[in-house]
Amino acid sequence: MAFSRCKFCGDSGVFPFPVVSKKGVTEYFRCKECMAISLSDKEHLPLSQQLARYRQHNNNLNDFGYAHFLTSFVYHTFSFLAPFAPSSILDYG
């Protein structure tokens, strides 16, 4: 499903771009105004599958898989912002 407006700022200047990985091609959209990147609606799991997947999560820093995911996410997301990177984050997951 194509976006007609940015989900964040509402601007109509959005354009699609594919991301190719080992898993295949995933479609994202980027806003020309606020530069937000959004996953295409067609890439989202149905709500029942989202809930099933969420229930498998163990968002605990003592869980190696979660800690590894979070560390990797923080590094890749905020490393380009140094020295402006936040000193803490809040995980709503």
C-alpha positions as CSV (number, residue, x, y, z in Angstrom):
1,M,0.0,0.0,0.0
2,A,1.5,3.3,-1.0
3,F,1.5,6.2,1.4
4,S,-0.1,9.4,0.4
5,R,1.0,11.3,3.5
6,C,3.7,11.1,6.1
7,K,2.5,9.2,9.2
8,F,4.5,11.7,11.4
9,C,4.1,15.2,10.0
10,G,1.3,14.7,7.4
11,D,3.3,16.1,4.5
12,S,2.4,14.7,1.1
13,G,6.1,14.4,0.0
14,V,6.7,10.8,0.7
15,F,8.6,8.4,-1.6
16,P,9.2,4.6,-1.4
17,F,12.5,2.9,-1.2
18,P,13.2,-0.8,-1.0
19,V,15.7,-2.2,1.4
20,V,17.3,-5.5,0.3
21,S,18.6,-7.9,2.9
22,K,19.1,-11.7,3.3
23,K,15.4,-12.0,4.1
24,G,14.3,-10.3,0.9
25,V,13.1,-6.9,-0.1
26,T,11.3,-4.7,2.4
27,E,9.5,-1.5,1.4
28,Y,9.8,1.7,3.4
29,F,8.7,5.2,2.8
30,R,10.7,8.4,3.5
31,C,9.2,11.8,4.0
32,K,11.0,14.7,2.1
33,E,9.8,17.2,4.8
34,C,10.7,15.6,8.2
35,M,12.9,12.8,6.9
36,A,10.9,10.2,8.9
37,I,11.1,6.6,7.6
38,S,8.1,4.4,7.9
39,L,7.6,0.7,7.1
40,S,5.0,0.1,4.4
41,D,1.6,-0.9,5.7
42,K,1.9,-4.1,3.6
43,E,4.9,-5.2,5.6
44,H,3.1,-5.2,8.9
45,L,1.9,-8.5,10.3
46,P,-1.8,-9.0,10.9
47,L,-2.8,-8.0,14.4
48,S,-3.2,-11.6,15.6
49,Q,0.3,-12.5,14.4
50,Q,1.7,-9.3,16.0
51,L,0.1,-10.3,19.4
52,A,1.5,-13.9,19.1
53,R,5.0,-12.5,18.3
54,Y,4.8,-10.0,21.1
55,R,3.9,-12.7,23.7
56,Q,7.2,-14.5,22.8
57,H,9.2,-11.5,23.9
58,N,11.2,-11.5,27.1
59,N,12.2,-7.8,27.4
60,N,14.6,-8.4,30.3
61,L,18.2,-7.3,30.3
62,N,19.1,-10.7,31.8
63,D,17.8,-12.3,28.5
64,F,20.8,-12.6,26.2
65,G,18.8,-12.3,23.0
66,Y,17.0,-9.2,24.1
67,A,20.1,-7.6,25.5
68,H,22.0,-8.3,22.3
69,F,19.1,-6.9,20.2
70,L,18.9,-3.7,22.3
71,T,22.7,-3.1,22.4
72,S,22.8,-3.5,18.6
73,F,19.8,-1.3,18.1
74,V,21.3,1.5,20.3
75,Y,24.7,1.3,18.7
76,H,23.4,1.4,15.1
77,T,20.7,4.0,15.8
78,F,22.7,6.5,17.9
79,S,26.3,6.0,16.9
80,F,26.0,8.6,14.1
81,L,24.7,11.2,16.5
82,A,27.7,11.3,18.8
83,P,28.3,13.6,20.7
84,F,24.6,14.3,20.8
85,A,23.4,10.8,21.4
86,P,21.1,10.4,24.5
87,S,22.7,8.9,27.6
88,S,19.6,6.7,28.3
89,I,16.6,5.4,26.3
90,L,13.1,4.1,27.2
91,D,12.0,0.9,25.6
92,Y,8.3,0.7,25.1
93,G,8.5,-2.8,23.6
